């Protein structure tokens, strides 16, 4: 936030949290303003005033979901310093595959996919920002000399692709045992302590 930008009002933050809770249950597809406003204790006029538009509200919700994702990644890195890439990826996968986080991850998948099919909408750059975030986080678990190499970047890309694909499979099927076994099998080839 720049020095010229005033902090959001407490009411805006309160409504954003309420709308975020609503989106975790109902998804990001813009509902008609009245039902959303009624569900979160506001009015369509107040939502439009505070967020500027439906797109502004969706962008705020995506930013809120991204903040949760980044907070989770930061917490894992703080709790497991010195963990190798395979071990760190396993910790991240354990969090991702926890059924308690399903609603956040479904919301993430919705934002990710919509940013691919509606690149000019409120979802703009959500997918590419997410990839960049994850690549940065995974790089922190590689040896310093490997981070800037093509091989290091390729390894991070493979780990990210594995977790993203496994997450989609898990969300679609609920077959945690099968998906978890495949993730652990691959991660064990990176860092034997990962399984």
Number of C-alpha atoms within 10 A of each C-alpha: 6 6 6 6 7 8 11 9 10 9 12 16 13 13 20 21 15 18 24 24 16 15 22 20 13 14 18 22 12 13 13 10 16 13 13 19 19 11 13 17 12 17 16 16 13 14 22 15 11 17 17 12 14 17 15 15 21 23 20 17 22 23 14 15 20 19 12 13 19 16 12 15 20 13 11 16 19 10 10 14 11 14 18 21 23 25 22 25 27 23 17 17 19 13 15 21 20 10 14 10 12 16 17 21 20 19 21 22 17 16 27 21 14 20 19 16 11 12 14 11 14 19 22 18 16 21 19 12 13 16 17 11 15 17 16 14 19 26 19 17 22 21 13 11 8 14 19 12 11 10 11 18 18 12 19 24 16 13 23 17 13 18 22 16 14 21 24 16 15 20 18 10 11 14 11 17 9 13 20 18 12 14 21 18 14 17 23 16 12 16 17 14 13 20 15
